[in-house]
Amino acid sequence: MKKVWGICAVVLFGIQYMSAQIDEPIDSTEIIGLTDVVITGQYSAQSVDKSIYQVEVISAEDIKNQAGNTIADVLNQNLNIQINPSSGSGDSEISMMGLDGRYVKVLVDNIPLVSDSGFGNNIDLTKINLDNVERIEIVKGAMGVDYGSNALAGIINIITKKSAKYDWKINFLVQEETVGKEYDWYEDGGIEKGKGRHIQALDVSKKISNNWLINAGVNRNDFQGFWGNKRGRKYFEQDNSRGYEWLPKEQWNAYGSVNFKKGNFSAFYKLSYLSEEINRYDSIVNSRVFPGGERTFYANDRDYTTERWTHHLNINTKLFKQINYNGDFSYQTQERKFQDYEYDIPARQETLRKEESTYLSTKAYYSRGTFSNFIQNKKIDFQLGYELDYNKGFANAFADSFEFGENLDKAIGSYAGFASAEFHTTSGLSVRPGFRASFSNKFKPLFSYSLSSKYDLTNHSTIRAVIGTANRYPEFTELYTFQVDSNHDIRGDENLKPETGYSTSIQWTHKNKLGDLRMENNVNTLYLDVDDRIDLVNLGGANYRFMNIDKYKTWGVSTDHRFMFKNLNIGLGASLFGESQSLNSQSYATDQRIEDEYRYHFQGNASVNYQIPNWATTFSVYYKYTGKSSQFILDQENSTTENSYYILARRDDFSMLDASIRKGFYDNRFEVTVGARNILDVTSINDEAFTGQGHNDTGGGNVQLFYGRSYFLKLVYNLEF
């Protein structure tokens, strides 16, 4: 690792030397305004209106109004994005456009986050807090040319703050939140977990000079579990009521950054750290009789811990006084561990704690760079880029989600080159063709293509059209899983083929102003096609395999509208998307082929924000409706070892409603936000595909999505001088 950062340092100072004589440039962000600038998929930061891609932006103001603490808190209100929490594991998964987290690339400042499975995919968004976040940029649809593997469903790019107006900025917040109806201010002397969600955060920025800025912060998110129908840790009746319906977990996020800018040269280095502990309290209570007849009760409990370190160096400069270079270098590590212990419940003490075991570990090296502005011509530009990643994964034979036949230590590396060109005409038409070649130490080369266009119909109306391909390499668990025992036979396949896919989209935008009324209307249609989709397929009984068997398609229409009248801001949106899946498993111990017609799924959302400037007060309401959905599952009653049969499983609809009031005091140096989440008190819904915690259980049931209505109070103190 020292060698890697040594090379980065040489590159940093070498590029600074080449750019030392460049005149101070005009900062485009000062002209456009931060909320209107996007960088995802762009040659350089520019207005969202000029972007050739349709980029959705969740601003810092939106984040404040929702009083969100993690990325998952705010994305759940977005159309065609669903955060699926697991009460049993404490983790969560994201789905976008009907595809799960394997197909969604999550970036922080343009670099993909490391996960158990690789780079940027299957990210648990509850592990990313919102401190120091300036905005969130979302692009839906395949982005394979720009961002490579796993970008079939789209990109979520989290942009952090890198500038400050004042010499010092200190931000401190405290947030207290109920978990359903449950809340306690204190723990019971450390003996018993309390109730509720308790958050504290501190962020400090110091402007050393006009060129240097340093920033550091820490956030603690203490979710003390949801008891529900359970009775907590101290309960020792042998009726399976001990423990929690949602596992307690505590997260610590810490970060520090150094930013430098002079002339046409800017750079930042950021170090981030995540620590998470999840506590699982077994519902099974055992008894033990000591010599002399004394009796006690104990349980076999387990703690899960996750540690993630992220190093990120970014360089942005001009080469040879003309060519724009933007380079990112990152080294990331993540370790997931568990520790079993025996807990004497009446005595409130541990009687045996085993040695901590690492069950998943990842080390990842990543670099991405782009070169643009080769020609000093406003009508023509092109970009060349490279991307390198090396991911070394370790999985213990007793991993939590899947077991492996032996401890695995595997490395997967890839490198890619990509190029695109932008052409702008006087008639308002912009076109960008693109190409990417990807190479891997394990898989055959893959090639991606895209053609993006933007046409200004009038001064108020724009149409965008994008067609692009994207690929996905198999992930660690899909390649190497091997769990064979008396109850399971679950295997990966090292010979899996990469998935391939493409998407097309057309988006129309119209903006207008009538007096004090401003309107923005968007209509978007998208088609997505995935070949050789990898899935865990039941071959009868307890036999499961990861296989390239599926062909997945989705298409639909979404529309969103925003109306701004003086201090009132109203948003309305709706989407209707259909999913189609073809399953050809004739060569896998079955004589049946599923060719699914499109199954349609409706979503709608609405938001209202009203400001009273004289009171420094904002009222906010957010609503989202998620319609009924369905999927094919194995019919275990009629399936045999020789033949597999599938049935359509349906999932009920549900609605989410959040509301808050934010009030500023003393020139907004002190802010108070009060509100409620899940006002409609949704807890569980009927899902015929719900299989519980096991791999071989089928049959429907209630799946717990949320823990009911909760209330929060957020206090923020801002000091700037």
SULHU-V798484 format. One record per run of one state. SS is the DSSP state (H for helix, E for strand, L for the rest). FROM is the first residue (numbers start at 1). LEN is the number of residues. Records with the same first field share a line. If there is no record, write none. Layout:
SS: FROM-LEN ; FROM-LEN
This chain:
L: 1-1 ; 19-9 ; 33-1 ; 39-7 ; 48-8 ; 67-3 ; 76-5 ; 86-6 ; 97-2 ; 100-1 ; 109-2 ; 113-1 ; 115-4 ; 120-5 ; 128-1 ; 130-3 ; 141-3 ; 148-6 ; 161-7 ; 178-1 ; 180-2 ; 183-5 ; 189-3 ; 193-4 ; 208-4 ; 224-2 ; 227-5 ; 233-10 ; 244-2 ; 247-1 ; 263-2 ; 281-5 ; 290-5 ; 320-3 ; 345-4 ; 354-3 ; 373-7 ; 396-12 ; 425-4 ; 441-5 ; 457-4 ; 473-3 ; 481-1 ; 485-4 ; 492-7 ; 515-2 ; 539-4 ; 566-2 ; 585-8 ; 596-3 ; 616-1 ; 627-2 ; 635-11 ; 652-2 ; 666-4 ; 678-6 ; 688-13 ; 705-5 ; 721-1
H: 2-17 ; 28-5 ; 34-3 ; 60-7 ; 71-5 ; 101-3 ; 125-3 ; 144-4 ; 476-5 ; 613-3
E: 37-2 ; 46-2 ; 56-4 ; 70-1 ; 81-5 ; 92-5 ; 99-1 ; 104-5 ; 111-2 ; 114-1 ; 119-1 ; 129-1 ; 133-8 ; 154-7 ; 168-10 ; 179-1 ; 182-1 ; 188-1 ; 192-1 ; 197-11 ; 212-12 ; 226-1 ; 232-1 ; 243-1 ; 246-1 ; 248-15 ; 265-16 ; 286-4 ; 295-25 ; 323-22 ; 349-5 ; 357-16 ; 380-16 ; 408-17 ; 429-12 ; 446-11 ; 461-12 ; 482-3 ; 489-3 ; 499-16 ; 517-22 ; 543-23 ; 568-17 ; 593-3 ; 599-14 ; 617-10 ; 629-6 ; 646-6 ; 654-12 ; 670-8 ; 684-4 ; 701-4 ; 710-11
